[in-house]
Amino acid sequence: MHLATVTDGYGFITEQVIGQTDIALTVEAAQLTDDDPATATPAGIVIAADHGGVVQAVTGETVMIGAGALAQDTSIGIRRIAIDDLADGPSEWPRGGERAANRRGIPT
C-alpha cells in the first residue's frame, strides 16, 4: 500500500491517491566468505548486478546489496582490517576533548 499526494504551487493538497503495488522479493541465505586460504569457503562471491544479494563473513559481518546497486556483476568479499591500517588512523585522530575545544576555537 502507498499514498501519493499532489500539491499545487502553494503547497495545498489537490489530489491524493491510495494504491497497491506488488513487489517480487526473493529471500535467500547469505553466501559466506572467508579470506583464510586454509578453508574451502571462497574469499568472494559474485553478485549479479540485476539481482543483488547478501554476503556474510564467517565472523558475522554482513553486506546487503540491492538489485541494480552494482553497474555489473561483481565479486564481493569481506575481510577485517585493523583500524590502524586506515589512512589517518586513530593515532592521528583528535581526542573528543580536543575536537570539542577546536570547534570552539580553544587552543589545545
TORBATI-890280 format. One record per residue: residue number from 1; z, y, x of N, C-alpha, C in turn. Coordinates in steps of 0.001 Angstrom, whole numbers. Layout:
# residues N
<sepa nr="NUM" n_w="Z" n_v="Y" n_u="X" ca_w="Z" ca_v="Y" ca_u="X" c_w="Z" c_v="Y" c_u="X"/>
...
END
This chain:
# residues 108
<sepa nr="1" n_w="0" n_v="-1172" n_u="846" ca_w="0" ca_v="0" ca_u="0" c_w="0" c_v="1240" c_u="894"/>
<sepa nr="2" n_w="-744" n_v="2239" n_u="464" ca_w="-728" ca_v="3501" ca_u="1185" c_w="-944" c_v="4650" c_u="204"/>
<sepa nr="3" n_w="-501" n_v="5820" n_u="595" ca_w="-625" ca_v="7021" ca_u="-218" c_w="-1443" c_v="8031" c_u="570"/>
<sepa nr="4" n_w="-2486" n_v="8538" n_u="-50" ca_w="-3304" ca_v="9578" ca_u="572" c_w="-3120" c_v="10856" c_u="-230"/>
<sepa nr="5" n_w="-2997" n_v="11976" n_u="469" ca_w="-2789" ca_v="13263" ca_u="-178" c_w="-3825" c_v="14256" c_u="337"/>
<sepa nr="6" n_w="-4425" n_v="14988" n_u="-574" ca_w="-5386" ca_v="16028" ca_u="-226" c_w="-4748" c_v="17362" c_u="-587"/>
<sepa nr="7" n_w="-4803" n_v="18317" n_u="361" ca_w="-4237" ca_v="19640" ca_u="101" c_w="-5318" c_v="20701" c_u="255"/>
<sepa nr="8" n_w="-5091" n_v="21842" n_u="-387" ca_w="-6042" ca_v="22936" ca_u="-243" c_w="-5660" c_v="23783" c_u="965"/>
<sepa nr="9" n_w="-6354" n_v="24870" n_u="1173" ca_w="-6130" ca_v="25730" ca_u="2330" c_w="-4751" c_v="26363" c_u="2365"/>
<sepa nr="10" n_w="-4057" n_v="26384" n_u="1226" ca_w="-2727" ca_v="26972" ca_u="1167" c_w="-1626" c_v="25920" c_u="1264"/>
<sepa nr="11" n_w="-2022" n_v="24653" n_u="1409" ca_w="-1045" ca_v="23583" ca_u="1523" c_w="-617" c_v="22974" c_u="200"/>
<sepa nr="12" n_w="-1240" n_v="23412" n_u="-918" ca_w="-896" ca_v="22841" ca_u="-2213" c_w="-1601" c_v="21498" c_u="-2394"/>
<sepa nr="13" n_w="-893" n_v="20540" n_u="-2949" ca_w="-1471" ca_v="19217" ca_u="-3191" c_w="-2475" c_v="19318" c_u="-4334"/>
<sepa nr="14" n_w="-3706" n_v="18887" n_u="-4062" ca_w="-4741" ca_v="18918" ca_u="-5087" c_w="-5082" c_v="17524" c_u="-5594"/>
<sepa nr="15" n_w="-4741" n_v="16504" n_u="-4809" ca_w="-5071" ca_v="15140" ca_u="-5216" c_w="-4183" c_v="14168" c_u="-4447"/>
<sepa nr="16" n_w="-3737" n_v="13112" n_u="-5143" ca_w="-3020" ca_v="12021" ca_u="-4492" c_w="-3618" c_v="10711" c_u="-4957"/>
<sepa nr="17" n_w="-3759" n_v="9803" n_u="-4025" ca_w="-4352" ca_v="8504" ca_u="-4327" c_w="-3433" c_v="7423" c_u="-3764"/>
<sepa nr="18" n_w="-3174" n_v="6418" n_u="-4583" ca_w="-2433" ca_v="5244" ca_u="-4116" c_w="-3439" c_v="4123" c_u="-3964"/>
<sepa nr="19" n_w="-3424" n_v="3480" n_u="-2819" ca_w="-4393" ca_v="2420" ca_u="-2567" c_w="-3749" c_v="1223" c_u="-1901"/>
<sepa nr="20" n_w="-4539" n_v="199" n_u="-1767" ca_w="-4096" ca_v="-1020" ca_u="-1101" c_w="-5208" c_v="-1498" c_u="-191"/>
<sepa nr="21" n_w="-4838" n_v="-1910" n_u="995" ca_w="-5802" ca_v="-2408" ca_u="1961" c_w="-5311" c_v="-3739" c_u="2491"/>
<sepa nr="22" n_w="-6201" n_v="-4692" n_u="2594" ca_w="-5853" ca_v="-5972" ca_u="3198" c_w="-6072" c_v="-5879" c_u="4698"/>
<sepa nr="23" n_w="-5103" n_v="-6365" n_u="5447" ca_w="-5186" ca_v="-6361" ca_u="6902" c_w="-5088" c_v="-7797" c_u="7377"/>
<sepa nr="24" n_w="-6071" n_v="-8225" n_u="8175" ca_w="-6027" ca_v="-9573" ca_u="8744" c_w="-5082" c_v="-9551" c_u="9936"/>
<sepa nr="25" n_w="-4102" n_v="-10424" n_u="9934" ca_w="-3120" ca_v="-10488" ca_u="11002" c_w="-3052" c_v="-11916" c_u="11519"/>
<sepa nr="26" n_w="-3274" n_v="-12076" n_u="12805" ca_w="-3157" ca_v="-13385" ca_u="13432" c_w="-1915" c_v="-13384" c_u="14296"/>
<sepa nr="27" n_w="-1005" n_v="-14290" n_u="14025" ca_w="237" ca_v="-14376" ca_u="14782" c_w="169" c_v="-15601" c_u="15675"/>
<sepa nr="28" n_w="312" n_v="-15359" n_u="16969" ca_w="274" ca_v="-16441" ca_u="17936" c_w="1454" c_v="-16284" c_u="18882"/>
<sepa nr="29" n_w="1847" n_v="-17374" n_u="19507" ca_w="2897" ca_v="-17307" ca_u="20518" c_w="2378" c_v="-16536" c_u="21727"/>
<sepa nr="30" n_w="3269" n_v="-15830" n_u="22392" ca_w="2888" ca_v="-15101" ca_u="23602" c_w="2440" c_v="-16097" c_u="24667"/>
<sepa nr="31" n_w="1453" n_v="-15717" n_u="25442" ca_w="997" ca_v="-16545" ca_u="26554" c_w="1815" c_v="-16167" c_u="27787"/>
<sepa nr="32" n_w="2387" n_v="-17158" n_u="28446" ca_w="3272" ca_v="-16914" ca_u="29576" c_w="2506" c_v="-16693" c_u="30872"/>
<sepa nr="33" n_w="3045" n_v="-15804" n_u="31718" ca_w="2510" ca_v="-15581" ca_u="33057" c_w="3649" c_v="-15690" c_u="34055"/>
<sepa nr="34" n_w="3304" n_v="-16003" n_u="35285" ca_w="4296" ca_v="-16135" ca_u="36349" c_w="3583" c_v="-15910" c_u="37668"/>
<sepa nr="35" n_w="4094" n_v="-15016" n_u="38509" ca_w="3426" ca_v="-14753" ca_u="39787" c_w="3920" c_v="-15664" c_u="40913"/>
<sepa nr="36" n_w="4622" n_v="-16737" n_u="40562" ca_w="5087" ca_v="-17712" ca_u="41549" c_w="4006" c_v="-18775" c_u="41739"/>
<sepa nr="37" n_w="3397" n_v="-18861" n_u="42938" ca_w="2318" ca_v="-19828" ca_u="43145" c_w="2798" c_v="-21286" c_u="43112"/>
<sepa nr="38" n_w="4106" n_v="-21503" n_u="43132" ca_w="4637" ca_v="-22869" ca_u="43098" c_w="4675" c_v="-23439" c_u="41680"/>
<sepa nr="39" n_w="4371" n_v="-22619" n_u="40665" ca_w="4378" ca_v="-23111" ca_u="39282" c_w="2961" c_v="-23212" c_u="38756"/>
<sepa nr="40" n_w="2814" n_v="-23993" n_u="37693" ca_w="1495" ca_v="-24144" ca_u="37068" c_w="1168" c_v="-22990" c_u="36120"/>
<sepa nr="41" n_w="2135" n_v="-22141" n_u="35838" ca_w="1921" ca_v="-21016" ca_u="34940" c_w="1003" c_v="-20003" c_u="35621"/>
<sepa nr="42" n_w="-55" n_v="-19538" n_u="34937" ca_w="-1003" ca_v="-18610" ca_u="35567" c_w="-392" c_v="-17239" c_u="35826"/>
<sepa nr="43" n_w="-942" n_v="-16535" n_u="36813" ca_w="-477" ca_v="-15185" ca_u="37148" c_w="-1002" c_v="-14152" c_u="36155"/>
<sepa nr="44" n_w="-2073" n_v="-14462" n_u="35444" ca_w="-2650" ca_v="-13541" ca_u="34472" c_w="-3331" c_v="-14290" c_u="33356"/>
<sepa nr="45" n_w="-3437" n_v="-13663" n_u="32222" ca_w="-4081" ca_v="-14221" ca_u="31034" c_w="-5207" c_v="-13268" c_u="30644"/>
<sepa nr="46" n_w="-6376" n_v="-13804" n_u="30347" ca_w="-7483" ca_v="-12947" ca_u="29910" c_w="-7272" c_v="-12610" c_u="28437"/>
<sepa nr="47" n_w="-7184" n_v="-11316" n_u="28161" ca_w="-7024" ca_v="-10819" ca_u="26792" c_w="-8375" c_v="-10321" c_u="26315"/>
<sepa nr="48" n_w="-8823" n_v="-10826" n_u="25171" ca_w="-10095" ca_v="-10400" ca_u="24587" c_w="-9942" c_v="-8987" c_u="24034"/>
<sepa nr="49" n_w="-10822" n_v="-8089" n_u="24437" ca_w="-10739" ca_v="-6686" ca_u="24034" c_w="-10778" c_v="-6522" c_u="22513"/>
<sepa nr="50" n_w="-11605" n_v="-7316" n_u="21839" ca_w="-11749" ca_v="-7156" ca_u="20390" c_w="-10659" c_v="-7867" c_u="19592"/>
<sepa nr="51" n_w="-9835" n_v="-8666" n_u="20263" ca_w="-8812" ca_v="-9449" ca_u="19567" c_w="-7398" c_v="-8998" c_u="19909"/>
<sepa nr="52" n_w="-7169" n_v="-8574" n_u="21167" ca_w="-5824" ca_v="-8219" ca_u="21611" c_w="-5014" c_v="-9469" c_u="21888"/>
<sepa nr="53" n_w="-3759" n_v="-9309" n_u="22222" ca_w="-2905" ca_v="-10458" ca_u="22492" c_w="-1544" c_v="-10042" c_u="23001"/>
<sepa nr="54" n_w="-726" n_v="-11059" n_u="23271" ca_w="622" ca_v="-10838" ca_u="23766" c_w="801" c_v="-11661" c_u="25036"/>
<sepa nr="55" n_w="1284" n_v="-11019" n_u="26088" ca_w="1548" ca_v="-11690" ca_u="27359" c_w="3034" c_v="-11556" c_u="27628"/>
<sepa nr="56" n_w="3651" n_v="-12652" n_u="28073" ca_w="5082" ca_v="-12626" ca_u="28348" c_w="5355" c_v="-13277" c_u="29691"/>
<sepa nr="57" n_w="6179" n_v="-12622" n_u="30516" ca_w="6608" ca_v="-13203" ca_u="31789" c_w="7645" c_v="-14274" c_u="31497"/>
<sepa nr="58" n_w="7790" n_v="-15222" n_u="32393" ca_w="8782" ca_v="-16273" ca_u="32191" c_w="10194" c_v="-15697" c_u="32164"/>
<sepa nr="59" n_w="10380" n_v="-14485" n_u="32676" ca_w="11684" ca_v="-13827" ca_u="32657" c_w="11920" c_v="-13014" c_u="31388"/>
<sepa nr="60" n_w="10938" n_v="-12989" n_u="30484" ca_w="11134" ca_v="-12366" ca_u="29176" c_w="10417" c_v="-11057" c_u="28929"/>
<sepa nr="61" n_w="9968" n_v="-10352" n_u="29957" ca_w="9251" ca_v="-9097" ca_u="29729" c_w="7977" c_v="-9397" c_u="28953"/>
<sepa nr="62" n_w="7640" n_v="-8537" n_u="27997" ca_w="6521" ca_v="-8789" ca_u="27107" c_w="5628" c_v="-7560" c_u="27015"/>
<sepa nr="63" n_w="4312" n_v="-7791" n_u="26994" ca_w="3333" ca_v="-6727" ca_u="26778" c_w="2503" c_v="-7123" c_u="25568"/>
<sepa nr="64" n_w="2451" n_v="-6242" n_u="24556" ca_w="1627" ca_v="-6472" ca_u="23379" c_w="444" c_v="-5522" c_u="23441"/>
<sepa nr="65" n_w="-758" n_v="-6065" n_u="23325" ca_w="-1984" ca_v="-5270" ca_u="23438" c_w="-2747" c_v="-5401" c_u="22128"/>
<sepa nr="66" n_w="-2980" n_v="-4296" n_u="21464" ca_w="-3659" ca_v="-4312" ca_u="20181" c_w="-5158" c_v="-4508" c_u="20324"/>
<sepa nr="67" n_w="-5769" n_v="-5015" n_u="19268" ca_w="-7229" ca_v="-5179" ca_u="19238" c_w="-7882" c_v="-3822" c_u="19457"/>
<sepa nr="68" n_w="-8852" n_v="-3769" n_u="20370" ca_w="-9557" ca_v="-2539" ca_u="20655" c_w="-8881" c_v="-1646" c_u="21687"/>
<sepa nr="69" n_w="-7689" n_v="-2006" n_u="22162" ca_w="-6995" ca_v="-1179" ca_u="23148" c_w="-7628" c_v="-1281" c_u="24533"/>
<sepa nr="70" n_w="-8307" n_v="-2387" n_u="24811" ca_w="-8964" ca_v="-2588" ca_u="26096" c_w="-10463" c_v="-2331" c_u="25949"/>
<sepa nr="71" n_w="-11073" n_v="-1753" n_u="26969" ca_w="-12512" ca_v="-1493" ca_u="26936" c_w="-13322" c_v="-2774" c_u="27082"/>
<sepa nr="72" n_w="-12753" n_v="-3770" n_u="27746" ca_w="-13432" ca_v="-5052" ca_u="27950" c_w="-12377" c_v="-6130" c_u="28113"/>
<sepa nr="73" n_w="-12778" n_v="-7383" n_u="28034" ca_w="-11855" ca_v="-8481" ca_u="28269" c_w="-11230" c_v="-8290" c_u="29651"/>
<sepa nr="74" n_w="-9909" n_v="-8410" n_u="29730" ca_w="-9197" ca_v="-8081" ca_u="30957" c_w="-8094" c_v="-9093" c_u="31225"/>
<sepa nr="75" n_w="-7926" n_v="-9477" n_u="32489" ca_w="-6829" ca_v="-10352" ca_u="32890" c_w="-5563" c_v="-9508" c_u="33004"/>
<sepa nr="76" n_w="-4521" n_v="-9909" n_u="32282" ca_w="-3265" ca_v="-9174" ca_u="32251" c_w="-2165" c_v="-10074" c_u="32796"/>
<sepa nr="77" n_w="-1354" n_v="-9550" n_u="33687" ca_w="-220" ca_v="-10281" ca_u="34234" c_w="978" c_v="-9353" c_u="34318"/>
<sepa nr="78" n_w="2150" n_v="-9938" n_u="34426" ca_w="3380" ca_v="-9158" ca_u="34532" c_w="4109" c_v="-9623" c_u="35787"/>
<sepa nr="79" n_w="4551" n_v="-8678" n_u="36578" ca_w="5392" ca_v="-9038" ca_u="37711" c_w="6421" c_v="-7946" c_u="37916"/>
<sepa nr="80" n_w="7573" n_v="-8336" n_u="38365" ca_w="8635" ca_v="-7371" ca_u="38625" c_w="8400" c_v="-6698" c_u="39958"/>
<sepa nr="81" n_w="8751" n_v="-5427" n_u="40012" ca_w="8712" ca_v="-4713" ca_u="41282" c_w="10070" c_v="-4038" c_u="41462"/>
<sepa nr="82" n_w="10444" n_v="-3869" n_u="42700" ca_w="11698" ca_v="-3180" ca_u="42985" c_w="11528" c_v="-1699" c_u="42691"/>
<sepa nr="83" n_w="12537" n_v="-1088" n_u="42147" ca_w="12449" ca_v="330" ca_u="41812" c_w="12206" c_v="1169" c_u="43067"/>
<sepa nr="84" n_w="12679" n_v="686" n_u="44221" ca_w="12457" ca_v="1421" ca_u="45473" c_w="11001" c_v="1373" c_u="45910"/>
<sepa nr="85" n_w="10201" n_v="429" n_u="45339" ca_w="8787" ca_v="343" ca_u="45688" c_w="7939" c_v="1372" c_u="44942"/>
<sepa nr="86" n_w="8517" n_v="2047" n_u="43970" ca_w="7787" ca_v="3077" ca_u="43234" c_w="7648" c_v="4323" c_u="44091"/>
<sepa nr="87" n_w="6524" n_v="5008" n_u="43963" ca_w="6367" ca_v="6288" ca_u="44666" c_w="7445" c_v="7232" c_u="44158"/>
<sepa nr="88" n_w="7991" n_v="8016" n_u="45037" ca_w="9096" ca_v="8911" ca_u="44683" c_w="10242" c_v="8112" c_u="44079"/>
<sepa nr="89" n_w="10635" n_v="7036" n_u="44758" ca_w="11704" ca_v="6148" ca_u="44288" c_w="13025" c_v="6866" c_u="44113"/>
<sepa nr="90" n_w="14049" n_v="6145" n_u="43704" ca_w="15323" ca_v="6763" ca_u="43347" c_w="15979" c_v="7532" c_u="44485"/>
<sepa nr="91" n_w="15659" n_v="7178" n_u="45736" ca_w="16267" ca_v="7936" ca_u="46835" c_w="15776" c_v="9380" c_u="46826"/>
<sepa nr="92" n_w="14620" n_v="9629" n_u="46199" ca_w="14065" ca_v="10984" ca_u="46138" c_w="14305" c_v="11654" c_u="44788"/>
<sepa nr="93" n_w="14874" n_v="10926" n_u="43834" ca_w="15133" ca_v="11498" ca_u="42514" c_w="16401" c_v="12327" c_u="42565"/>
<sepa nr="94" n_w="16425" n_v="13455" n_u="41847" ca_w="17675" ca_v="14222" ca_u="41807" c_w="18714" c_v="13489" c_u="40970"/>
<sepa nr="95" n_w="19961" n_v="13652" n_u="41343" ca_w="21038" ca_v="13060" ca_u="40545" c_w="21200" c_v="13903" c_u="39288"/>
<sepa nr="96" n_w="21849" n_v="13344" n_u="38282" ca_w="21994" ca_v="14027" ca_u="36997" c_w="22541" c_v="15436" c_u="37121"/>
<sepa nr="97" n_w="23610" n_v="15615" n_u="37914" ca_w="24200" ca_v="16933" ca_u="38074" c_w="23257" c_v="17898" c_u="38767"/>
<sepa nr="98" n_w="22520" n_v="17389" n_u="39780" ca_w="21568" ca_v="18243" ca_u="40487" c_w="20462" c_v="18683" c_u="39542"/>
<sepa nr="99" n_w="19960" n_v="17741" n_u="38742" ca_w="18877" ca_v="18056" ca_u="37820" c_w="19332" c_v="19113" c_u="36826"/>
<sepa nr="100" n_w="20534" n_v="18954" n_u="36261" ca_w="21032" ca_v="19921" ca_u="35293" c_w="21250" c_v="21273" c_u="35958"/>
<sepa nr="101" n_w="21773" n_v="21275" n_u="37187" ca_w="22004" ca_v="22538" ca_u="37886" c_w="20695" c_v="23232" c_u="38181"/>
<sepa nr="102" n_w="19673" n_v="22488" n_u="38590" ca_w="18379" ca_v="23090" ca_u="38909" c_w="17735" c_v="23695" c_u="37677"/>
<sepa nr="103" n_w="17942" n_v="23091" n_u="36516" ca_w="17374" ca_v="23667" ca_u="35298" c_w="18009" c_v="25004" c_u="34983"/>
<sepa nr="104" n_w="19247" n_v="25183" n_u="35391" ca_w="19948" ca_v="26441" ca_u="35125" c_w="19795" c_v="27427" c_u="36283"/>
<sepa nr="105" n_w="19048" n_v="27034" n_u="37334" ca_w="18854" ca_v="27927" ca_u="38466" c_w="20027" c_v="27992" c_u="39408"/>
<sepa nr="106" n_w="20930" n_v="27019" n_u="39328" ca_w="22106" ca_v="26996" ca_u="40190" c_w="21769" c_v="26234" c_u="41458"/>
<sepa nr="107" n_w="21958" n_v="26810" n_u="42634" ca_w="21651" ca_v="26064" ca_u="43864" c_w="22603" c_v="24882" c_u="44023"/>
<sepa nr="108" n_w="22067" n_v="23787" n_u="44588" ca_w="22891" ca_v="22591" ca_u="44790" c_w="23085" c_v="22341" c_u="46267"/>
END
